[in-house]
Amino acid sequence: MNSLRNIALITSTIAPSANTFLLRHSDPEQRLRDYQQAFTFYCQQAATGVFDALIYADNSDYPLDSLIHIARSHGVLDKIEFISWRANDSPDNSRFFLELNLINEVLARSQLLQQHPDAFLWKITGRYRIANIGHIVRKKPAEATALYVNSRSRPHRFVDFYLAGFTIRAYHELVAIDLQLHSSKQDDGERILYRRLHDHGPVRQDITVRFNVVPRIYGIRGYDGQSYNNWRHITKYYARVVANLLFPHWWI
């Protein structure tokens, strides 16, 4: 069996539990439309070879028939593993904790990852379409063989987690260790991850903590229901592109 280098792990909660912490964009029908639109885009990326395979993982046990139809219509159904179950985590846990539990479940259930344990996973929040994902994947530094994430230090220090690249081993060693630490709502998991990667001496040589391409996001943000398609976020995107070129140490 041929080795798979880049696998997209698309995380999904189409029908979230009531009262999920920090979640305003919660209507299942609207969320499904978001997932369908983004998934169509990622099927196109699989068809053109950006990703060798996709894993679509939904932890709300919502029927995935429409998504399977999208994959079939793009001729990539054989490149996609669908995983669905009903998570029993308390919705009162932090969103980062719920996301890590979702990933842990995928690692335990995925037959594709059992066959390709050394693949590089690109974890993508499934409602978001990263329009330049192909450029991000192709421009990944050669030395980022274990972990490739986007750190920001202004105005706060945290690691974006809507898009993150890692091996299974690095995920367990660097991201999901001490899982209960992330259950607290008093400290964002993305900030804890920043401290873990930056505050304990030099960063490992097989880790890159800042993307060299600014992601262009389309979609609706979960915690406040705001769109990444409006003028404010478009302006932020271009400001970050300019800062990356002129002031590369300004991690905004």
TISE-114942 format. One line per field, with one value per residue: residue number from 0; residue in one letter; z negated, x negated, y negated of N, C-alpha, C, O in turn. Coordinates in steps of 0.1 Angstrom, whole numbers, plus 2048, in hexadecimal, padded with zeros to 3 digits. Example, Ala and Ser with C-alpha at 12.3 -4.5 7.8 and 13.67 -1.06 7.14 Angstrom:
% TISE-114942
n [0;1] .
res [A;S] .
n.pz [7B2;7B9] .
n.px [77C;780] .
n.py [839;816] .
ca.pz [7B2;7B9] .
ca.px [785;777] .
ca.py [82D;80B] .
c.pz [7B2;7B1] .
c.px [77C;77F] .
c.py [821;800] .
o.pz [7AB;7B0] .
o.px [772;77A] .
o.py [821;7F5] .
***
This chain:
% TISE-114942
n [0;1;2;3;4;5;6;7;8;9;10;11;12;13;14;15;16;17;18;19;20;21;22;23;24;25;26;27;28;29;30;31;32;33;34;35;36;37;38;39;40;41;42;43;44;45;46;47;48;49;50;51;52;53;54;55;56;57;58;59;60;61;62;63;64;65;66;67;68;69;70;71;72;73;74;75;76;77;78;79;80;81;82;83;84;85;86;87;88;89;90;91;92;93;94;95;96;97;98;99;100;101;102;103;104;105;106;107;108;109;110;111;112;113;114;115;116;117;118;119;120;121;122;123;124;125;126;127;128;129;130;131;132;133;134;135;136;137;138;139;140;141;142;143;144;145;146;147;148;149;150;151;152;153;154;155;156;157;158;159;160;161;162;163;164;165;166;167;168;169;170;171;172;173;174;175;176;177;178;179;180;181;182;183;184;185;186;187;188;189;190;191;192;193;194;195;196;197;198;199;200;201;202;203;204;205;206;207;208;209;210;211;212;213;214;215;216;217;218;219;220;221;222;223;224;225;226;227;228;229;230;231;232;233;234;235;236;237;238;239;240;241;242;243;244;245;246;247;248;249;250;251] .
res [M;N;S;L;R;N;I;A;L;I;T;S;T;I;A;P;S;A;N;T;F;L;L;R;H;S;D;P;E;Q;R;L;R;D;Y;Q;Q;A;F;T;F;Y;C;Q;Q;A;A;T;G;V;F;D;A;L;I;Y;A;D;N;S;D;Y;P;L;D;S;L;I;H;I;A;R;S;H;G;V;L;D;K;I;E;F;I;S;W;R;A;N;D;S;P;D;N;S;R;F;F;L;E;L;N;L;I;N;E;V;L;A;R;S;Q;L;L;Q;Q;H;P;D;A;F;L;W;K;I;T;G;R;Y;R;I;A;N;I;G;H;I;V;R;K;K;P;A;E;A;T;A;L;Y;V;N;S;R;S;R;P;H;R;F;V;D;F;Y;L;A;G;F;T;I;R;A;Y;H;E;L;V;A;I;D;L;Q;L;H;S;S;K;Q;D;D;G;E;R;I;L;Y;R;R;L;H;D;H;G;P;V;R;Q;D;I;T;V;R;F;N;V;V;P;R;I;Y;G;I;R;G;Y;D;G;Q;S;Y;N;N;W;R;H;I;T;K;Y;Y;A;R;V;V;A;N;L;L;F;P;H;W;W;I] .
n.pz [800;809;7F9;7E7;7E6;7DF;7CC;7C8;7AB;7A4;78E;77E;771;775;769;74D;729;713;703;706;6FD;703;71E;737;751;759;765;774;78F;79D;797;7A3;7BE;7C0;7BB;7D2;7E7;7E2;7E2;7FD;809;7FE;808;822;81F;818;830;841;837;821;808;7FE;7F3;7E1;7C1;7B4;797;781;762;759;761;777;796;7B2;7CD;7E1;7E3;7EB;804;810;811;822;839;841;848;835;820;81A;80D;7F5;7D2;7BE;79D;783;765;744;72E;70B;6FA;6E2;6EA;6DD;6DA;6E5;707;714;706;70D;728;729;71E;732;747;73A;73A;755;75C;74E;75C;778;794;7AA;7A0;790;7A4;7AF;79B;79A;7A8;7B0;7A0;7A7;794;796;78F;797;7A0;7AC;7C9;7D5;7EB;7F7;7F2;801;808;7EF;7E6;7FA;7F5;7DC;7C5;7CA;7B3;7A1;796;781;774;77E;77A;774;762;74E;741;73C;738;722;714;724;734;754;75B;76D;784;787;789;785;77A;76E;758;74F;749;732;721;71E;721;716;6FD;6DA;6D9;6C9;6C0;6D2;6CF;6C0;6BF;6B9;6C3;6E3;6FA;711;709;6F4;704;713;6FE;6F7;70E;711;6F9;6ED;6F2;710;72E;73B;756;76A;76B;775;76D;778;792;7B4;7C7;7C9;7BD;7D0;7C7;7CA;7BE;7A2;782;764;748;746;75C;771;792;7A7;7BF;7C1;7C4;7B0;7A7;7BF;7C2;7AC;7B5;7CB;7BE;7AE;7C2;7CD;7B6;7B1;7C6;7C3;7A8;79A;780;772;766;76E] .
n.px [7F8;7FA;7E9;7F9;7F5;800;81C;83C;84D;86C;87F;89F;8BE;8DC;8F5;8F5;8F4;90D;907;8EC;8CC;8C2;8CE;8DF;8E7;8FB;910;91A;922;918;8FD;8F8;8FA;8E4;8D0;8D3;8CD;8B2;8A8;8AB;898;881;882;87C;862;857;85B;84A;831;826;82B;825;838;858;866;885;894;8AE;8BC;8D6;8E8;8F7;90A;8F6;8FC;8FF;8E6;8D7;8E2;8D8;8BC;8BD;8C6;8B1;89E;88D;893;886;870;876;87C;898;8A2;8B7;8C8;8D8;8CE;8C9;8C0;8C1;8D3;8CB;8B0;890;88D;876;86E;883;87D;864;86C;87C;869;859;86A;86D;853;853;867;863;85E;84F;839;82E;822;811;7FE;7E9;7F0;7F4;809;822;834;854;86C;88D;8A1;895;887;868;85B;842;836;828;810;805;800;7EE;7D9;7CF;7B5;798;78C;7A0;7AA;7B8;7CA;7DE;7E9;7FC;7F1;7FB;7F2;7FB;81A;81A;80A;80C;814;820;83B;84D;842;829;80A;7FD;7EB;7F7;7E9;7DC;7F3;7FD;7E7;7E3;7FB;813;80D;812;82F;844;83D;846;861;86A;87B;86F;857;84C;848;839;827;819;80D;7FC;7EA;7DF;7D0;7BF;7B3;7A0;784;76F;781;789;777;786;79E;7B3;7BE;7CC;7E0;7D6;7E5;802;821;83F;85E;87F;8A0;8B6;8B1;8B0;8B3;8BE;8CE;8C7;8BE;8A2;8A1;8A5;89E;88D;87F;873;862;851;845;835;825;816;809;7F8;7E9;7DC;7CA;7BB;7B7;7AE;7AB;7BF;7D9;7F7] .
n.py [80C;7EA;7CF;7B5;793;779;774;768;760;75B;74A;74D;742;745;743;735;73A;72D;70E;70D;702;6E1;6DE;6D1;6D4;6EB;6F8;716;71A;703;706;71E;716;705;718;728;717;711;72B;732;723;72E;747;742;73A;753;760;753;759;74C;756;777;787;785;782;782;778;77A;772;771;784;77F;784;78B;78C;778;76E;784;787;76F;775;78B;780;770;783;78E;79F;7B7;7AE;7A5;7A8;7AD;7A5;7AA;7A2;7A0;789;78A;776;75C;73E;728;727;719;70B;712;729;73A;73C;749;761;76B;76E;782;797;79C;7A5;7BD;7CB;7CA;7DC;7D6;7C7;7DB;7EA;7D8;7CC;7B9;7A3;780;76B;754;741;734;71C;724;713;6FE;6F0;6F0;6DD;6DB;6F3;706;6F9;6F5;70F;718;706;70D;70E;722;72C;72E;747;754;742;727;708;6EA;6D0;6B4;694;67B;66B;67C;699;6B6;6D5;6DB;6F2;6FA;702;719;72B;74B;769;789;791;779;76B;779;775;759;74A;756;75E;763;760;758;73F;72E;72D;719;6FA;6E3;6DD;6D9;6F4;6F0;6DD;6EA;6FD;6ED;6E4;6FD;703;6EE;6E5;6F4;6F6;6F9;6FE;71E;72D;73A;72D;712;6F3;6DF;6D5;6D2;6C7;6B3;6BE;6BD;6B9;6C5;6C4;6CA;6BE;6D2;6CB;6B1;6AD;69D;693;69D;691;676;653;64B;661;668;652;656;66D;665;652;663;672;65E;657;670;66F;657;653;66C;677;66E;67C;67C] .
ca.pz [800;80A;7EE;7E8;7E0;7D9;7CA;7C2;7A1;7A4;782;780;767;77C;75F;740;71D;70E;6F9;708;6F8;70D;72B;73B;75E;754;76C;77C;79E;7A2;795;7AE;7CB;7BF;7BD;7E0;7F0;7E0;7E6;80B;80C;7FA;812;82E;81C;819;83E;848;831;815;7FD;803;7EE;7D7;7B7;7AF;78A;77A;755;755;767;781;7A2;7BB;7DB;7EB;7E5;7F3;812;816;814;82E;845;845;84B;82B;815;816;806;7E9;7C8;7B6;790;77C;758;73B;722;6FE;6F2;6DD;6F2;6D4;6DB;6EF;715;718;700;716;735;727;71C;73F;74E;734;73E;763;75C;74A;765;786;79B;7B3;798;78C;7AF;7B2;78E;79B;7B1;7AA;79F;7A7;78D;79B;78A;7A3;7A5;7B2;7D5;7D6;7F9;7FC;7EB;80A;807;7E1;7E6;802;7EF;7CF;7C4;7CA;7A6;798;798;776;770;785;774;775;756;74F;735;73B;72B;718;718;725;741;75B;75C;778;78E;780;78F;77B;77A;763;74C;74A;742;724;719;71D;721;70E;6F0;6CE;6DF;6BF;6BE;6DC;6CC;6B9;6C7;6B3;6CB;6F1;6FE;71B;701;6EE;70E;715;6F4;6F8;71A;711;6EC;6E7;6F9;71E;735;742;764;773;769;77A;765;77E;7A1;7BD;7D0;7C0;7C2;7D4;7C1;7CD;7B6;796;775;75B;73B;746;768;77A;79F;7AB;7CC;7C1;7C7;7A4;7A7;7CB;7BF;7A3;7BC;7D3;7B5;7AA;7CD;7CD;7AA;7B3;7CF;7BE;799;798;772;76C;767;76B] .
ca.px [800;7F3;7E9;800;7ED;808;82A;844;856;876;887;8AD;8C8;8E7;900;8EE;8FC;912;900;8DD;8C5;8BE;8D3;8EC;8EB;8FE;91B;915;925;90F;8F0;8F7;8F8;8D6;8C7;8D5;8C6;8A4;8A4;8AA;88B;876;882;875;854;853;85B;83E;825;821;82B;826;845;85F;86E;88F;897;8B8;8BF;8E4;8EF;901;909;8EC;8FF;8FD;8D7;8D2;8E6;8CE;8B0;8BF;8C8;8A4;896;883;898;87D;865;87B;882;8A1;8A3;8C2;8CC;8DE;8C5;8D0;8B9;8CA;8D1;8C6;8A1;88B;88E;869;86E;88C;877;85A;872;880;85D;855;874;86A;847;857;871;860;857;845;82D;827;81B;807;7FB;7DF;7F4;7F5;817;826;841;85B;87A;894;8AA;88D;881;85B;85A;834;830;81E;803;800;7FB;7E2;7CE;7CB;7A6;793;788;7AC;7AE;7C0;7D5;7DE;7F4;7FB;7F1;7FC;7EE;802;819;818;801;813;812;82D;83D;856;83A;81C;805;7F5;7EC;7FE;7E0;7DB;800;7FD;7DC;7E3;808;81E;808;819;83B;84D;839;84E;870;86E;87F;869;84B;84E;83F;82F;81D;811;804;7F1;7E0;7D8;7C7;7B5;7AE;798;778;770;78B;783;774;790;7AA;7B3;7C9;7D2;7E2;7CF;7F0;80D;82D;84A;869;88D;8A9;8BD;8AA;8B9;8B6;8C6;8D7;8C2;8B9;895;8A2;8A9;893;884;875;86B;858;848;83D;82B;81B;80D;800;7EE;7E1;7D4;7C0;7B3;7B3;7B0;7AB;7CC;7E2;804] .
ca.py [800;7DE;7C6;7A8;789;76F;778;75D;764;750;74D;749;744;73F;741;734;73B;720;707;70F;6F7;6D8;6E2;6CB;6D9;6F8;6FE;721;718;6F9;70C;728;70F;701;724;72D;70E;713;738;732;71D;737;752;73D;73B;761;763;74D;75E;744;760;785;78D;77D;789;779;77D;773;778;76F;78F;77A;78B;785;790;76D;76C;78F;783;765;77C;794;777;76B;78E;790;7A7;7C1;7A7;79F;7B1;7A6;7AB;7A3;7A8;796;787;788;76B;751;732;71E;727;70F;70F;719;736;742;73F;753;76E;76F;774;78E;7A2;79F;7AC;7CA;7D1;7C9;7E7;7D0;7C4;7E7;7EE;7CD;7C5;7AF;798;773;768;746;740;728;71A;728;709;6F4;6F2;6E9;6DB;6DD;6FF;70D;6F2;6F8;71D;718;6FE;711;70F;730;730;72F;755;758;739;71B;701;6DC;6C9;6A5;68E;66E;665;686;6A4;6C2;6DD;6DE;700;6FD;709;71D;736;753;777;78F;791;76C;767;77E;770;74B;743;75C;763;75D;75B;752;731;726;72D;70D;6EE;6D8;6DA;6DF;6FE;6EB;6D6;6F4;703;6E3;6E5;70A;703;6E3;6E0;6FF;6F7;6F9;707;729;72A;73F;725;705;6EE;6D3;6D8;6C8;6C3;6AF;6C5;6B5;6C1;6C1;6CC;6C3;6C2;6D9;6C6;6A5;6AD;693;698;699;68C;668;64A;64A;66D;667;648;65C;677;65E;64D;66E;675;653;659;67B;66B;64C;655;67B;67A;669;687;677] .
c.pz [800;7FD;7F0;7E0;7D8;7D8;7C3;7B8;79F;798;783;774;76D;772;751;735;719;703;6FA;705;704;71C;72E;749;75D;75C;776;78B;7A4;7A1;7A0;7BB;7CB;7C2;7CC;7E9;7EE;7E5;7F6;810;809;803;81E;82B;81C;828;845;841;825;809;804;7FE;7E4;7CD;7B2;7A2;783;76D;750;75A;770;78E;7AC;7CA;7E5;7ED;7ED;802;818;81A;821;83A;84A;848;841;81F;811;80E;7F8;7DF;7BF;7A8;789;76F;74F;72F;716;6F5;6ED;6E5;6EA;6D4;6E6;6FD;719;712;709;723;734;725;729;747;748;739;74D;763;757;754;773;78B;7A4;7AC;792;798;7B3;7A5;78F;7A4;7A9;7AB;79F;7A1;791;795;796;7A8;7AD;7BF;7D5;7E5;7FF;7F6;7F4;809;7F9;7E1;7EE;7FC;7E1;7CF;7C3;7BC;79D;79A;78D;774;778;781;776;768;758;741;733;740;720;71D;718;733;747;75C;766;783;787;787;785;77F;76E;756;747;743;734;71B;715;71B;716;701;6E5;6D3;6D5;6BD;6C7;6D9;6C6;6C3;6C3;6BB;6D9;6F4;708;714;6FA;6F8;712;70B;6F4;703;718;704;6E6;6EF;708;724;73C;751;76E;771;76F;774;76B;78D;7A9;7C8;7C7;7C5;7C5;7D1;7C7;7C4;7AA;78A;76B;74F;73B;753;772;787;7A1;7B9;7CC;7C2;7BC;7A5;7B4;7C9;7B6;7AB;7C4;7CA;7B0;7B5;7CE;7C2;7AB;7BD;7CA;7B0;795;789;76B;76F;764;771] .
c.px [7F7;7F4;7F1;7F8;7F6;817;831;84D;860;87F;895;8B5;8D5;8F2;8FA;8F9;901;909;8F1;8D6;8C0;8C1;8E0;8F1;8EE;909;916;917;91B;901;8EE;8F4;8E9;8CD;8C8;8CD;8B7;89F;8A3;89D;880;876;87B;866;84E;852;84F;831;81F;820;82C;833;84B;865;878;895;8A2;8BC;8CC;8ED;8FA;8FF;8FF;8EF;8FC;8EE;8D1;8D6;8DC;8C1;8B1;8C0;8BB;89A;88B;888;88E;871;869;880;88B;8A2;8AE;8C6;8D2;8D5;8CE;8C9;8C3;8C8;8CC;8B6;89D;88C;881;869;877;885;86C;860;877;874;858;85E;871;85D;849;85F;86C;858;84C;838;826;81E;80F;804;7F1;7E3;7F4;803;819;834;848;869;883;89D;8A2;887;874;858;84D;82E;826;810;7FD;7FA;7EE;7D6;7CA;7BC;7A2;790;794;7B1;7B7;7CC;7D3;7EB;7F2;7FC;7F4;7F9;7F4;811;818;810;80A;810;81F;82F;848;84F;82C;817;7FC;7F5;7F3;7F5;7DE;7E8;800;7F3;7DE;7F1;811;819;810;826;844;84A;842;85D;874;871;878;85C;84D;844;835;824;813;808;7F9;7E6;7D8;7CE;7BC;7AE;7A5;78B;77A;77B;784;781;77E;79E;7A8;7C0;7D0;7D4;7DB;7D9;7FC;81A;838;857;876;896;8AF;8B6;8B4;8BD;8BF;8CF;8D3;8BC;8AA;895;8A4;89C;889;87A;86D;85F;84D;83F;832;821;811;804;7F5;7E4;7D7;7C8;7B6;7AE;7B6;7B0;7B7;7D6;7F0;80E] .
c.py [7F4;7D6;7B9;79E;77F;773;76C;764;759;753;746;74C;73D;73B;740;736;72D;71B;709;702;6EE;6DC;6DB;6D0;6E8;6FF;709;71F;70E;6FF;716;721;70A;70D;729;724;710;720;739;72D;727;744;74E;73D;749;765;75E;751;756;74E;76E;78C;783;787;77E;77F;775;77A;775;77A;78A;781;784;788;785;76B;777;78D;779;76C;785;78B;771;776;791;798;7B1;7BB;7A2;7AA;7A8;7AD;7A3;7AA;79D;795;785;77E;761;744;726;71D;71C;714;717;727;73F;746;74A;761;774;775;781;79A;7A6;7A8;7BB;7D2;7D3;7D5;7E2;7CD;7D0;7EC;7E4;7C5;7BA;7A3;78B;76E;758;745;733;727;71B;71D;6FE;6F8;6EA;6E8;6DE;6E9;706;706;6F4;705;71E;711;702;713;71E;735;732;73D;75A;750;72C;713;6F2;6D5;6BA;69F;680;670;66E;691;6B1;6C9;6DF;6ED;704;704;70C;72A;73E;762;77C;78E;783;767;76C;778;761;744;749;762;75C;757;754;743;728;726;720;702;6E2;6D4;6E1;6E9;6FA;6E3;6DF;6FA;6FA;6E4;6F2;70A;6F9;6E0;6EA;701;6F7;702;712;727;730;738;717;6FE;6E2;6D6;6CD;6C3;6BF;6B6;6BB;6BD;6BB;6CA;6C3;6C8;6C7;6D1;6B9;6A4;6A3;69A;694;693;67D;660;649;655;66D;65D;64E;666;670;657;657;672;66B;655;665;678;661;64D;663;67F;675;674;683;680] .
o.pz [7F8;7F7;7FB;7D4;7CD;7E3;7B9;7BC;799;798;789;76E;76A;774;74A;736;71B;6FC;6F0;709;70D;725;728;74B;75F;759;77E;793;7AF;7AA;7A6;7C3;7D5;7C9;7D2;7F2;7F8;7EB;7FB;819;811;805;825;834;820;82C;84F;846;821;802;80E;805;7DF;7D1;7AD;7A3;780;76D;744;759;771;792;7AE;7D2;7F0;7F9;7F5;80B;824;824;829;845;856;84A;845;814;805;809;7F1;7E3;7BA;7A8;788;76F;753;727;716;6E8;6F4;6E8;6EF;6CE;6ED;6FF;721;719;70C;728;73C;72A;72B;74C;74F;73B;750;76B;75B;755;77A;786;7A6;7B1;790;795;7B9;7A4;786;7A7;79D;7B6;798;7A7;790;795;79F;7B4;7B4;7C0;7D6;7EA;80A;7F4;7EF;808;7F8;7DB;7E9;7FE;7DB;7D8;7BD;7B9;792;7A0;78F;772;779;785;77A;762;762;737;728;74B;714;729;70E;73B;741;75E;767;78B;782;78A;77D;786;764;74B;73A;739;72B;70F;70A;716;70E;6FA;6E7;6D1;6D9;6B8;6C4;6E0;6C6;6CD;6C8;6BA;6DA;6F1;708;719;6F9;6F5;714;70E;6F2;701;71E;704;6DA;6F2;70D;71F;742;757;779;776;76D;776;765;794;7A5;7D0;7BE;7D1;7BE;7D8;7C8;7C3;7A9;787;769;74B;731;754;77B;786;79F;7BE;7D7;7C2;7BE;7A3;7B4;7CE;7B8;7A9;7C3;7CE;7AF;7B3;7D0;7C3;7A7;7BB;7CB;7AC;78D;786;75F;77A;759;770] .
o.px [7EE;7FF;7F0;7F6;7F3;81D;82C;855;85D;887;896;8B4;8D7;8F8;8FB;904;8FA;903;8E9;8DB;8BA;8B9;8EA;8FD;8E6;90C;90E;90E;915;8F9;8E3;8EB;8E3;8C3;8BD;8C6;8B0;895;89A;897;877;86C;874;85E;843;849;84A;826;814;817;833;837;844;869;875;89B;89F;8BE;8CF;8F9;905;8F4;901;8E6;8F7;8EA;8C8;8CE;8D9;8BC;8A8;8BA;8B9;88E;881;881;88E;868;861;887;887;8A4;8AD;8C6;8D1;8D3;8D9;8CB;8CD;8BC;8C9;8B0;8A5;88C;882;864;874;887;86B;85B;877;875;855;859;871;85D;843;85E;870;84D;841;82D;81A;814;805;807;7F0;7DB;7F5;809;812;83E;842;870;882;8A1;8A8;882;874;853;84B;822;81C;806;7F1;7EF;7E4;7CB;7C2;7B7;7A9;791;792;7BC;7BD;7D7;7C8;7F6;7E7;807;7F0;7FC;7F2;813;815;80E;80E;809;828;825;84C;855;826;81F;7F4;7FE;7F5;7FA;7DF;7E7;804;7F5;7DA;7F1;817;820;813;829;84A;852;844;864;880;86B;87A;857;84E;838;829;819;807;7FC;7EE;7DA;7CC;7C3;7B1;7A3;7A2;788;785;77C;779;789;77F;7A8;79E;7CB;7D8;7CA;7DA;7D5;800;81D;83A;85A;878;893;8AC;8B4;8BF;8C9;8C5;8D6;8DA;8B6;8A7;88B;8A5;891;87D;86E;862;854;841;833;826;815;805;7F8;7E9;7D8;7CC;7BD;7AA;7A3;7BF;7B5;7B9;7DC;7F5;81A] .
o.py [7F3;7D5;7B4;79F;77C;776;767;76D;74F;75D;73B;756;732;730;74A;733;723;722;708;6F7;6F3;6DC;6DF;6D0;6F1;70B;707;723;710;6FD;717;726;70A;70B;72D;729;710;721;740;733;728;74A;756;740;74C;76C;764;74C;759;74E;770;795;77A;792;774;78A;769;786;775;779;790;785;778;787;788;767;775;790;77B;769;785;78F;76E;774;797;799;7B4;7C3;79C;7B3;79E;7B9;796;7B6;791;79E;780;77E;75E;740;71C;714;717;720;720;730;74B;751;752;76B;780;780;78A;7A5;7B2;7B2;7C4;7DE;7DC;7D8;7E8;7CF;7D0;7F2;7E8;7BA;7B1;79A;78B;76E;751;747;728;731;712;71E;6F6;704;6DD;6F2;6E3;6E9;70C;70D;6F6;707;724;715;6FB;71A;726;740;738;73F;765;755;727;717;6EE;6D4;6B4;6A5;67B;675;66A;693;6B5;6C3;6E5;6F5;70F;70C;703;733;738;767;775;78B;782;760;765;776;75D;739;742;769;750;74B;74A;73B;71D;71F;71D;700;6D7;6C9;6ED;6E7;6FE;6E2;6DD;6FD;6FE;6E5;6F2;710;6FB;6DA;6E9;70C;6F4;70D;710;71F;72B;73D;711;704;6DB;6DA;6C2;6BB;6C7;6B5;6B1;6C7;6AF;6D6;6B7;6D4;6C2;6D0;6B6;69A;6A0;6A4;688;68F;677;665;647;653;672;65F;64C;667;674;656;654;675;66F;654;664;67D;662;649;666;68A;677;675;685;67E] .
***
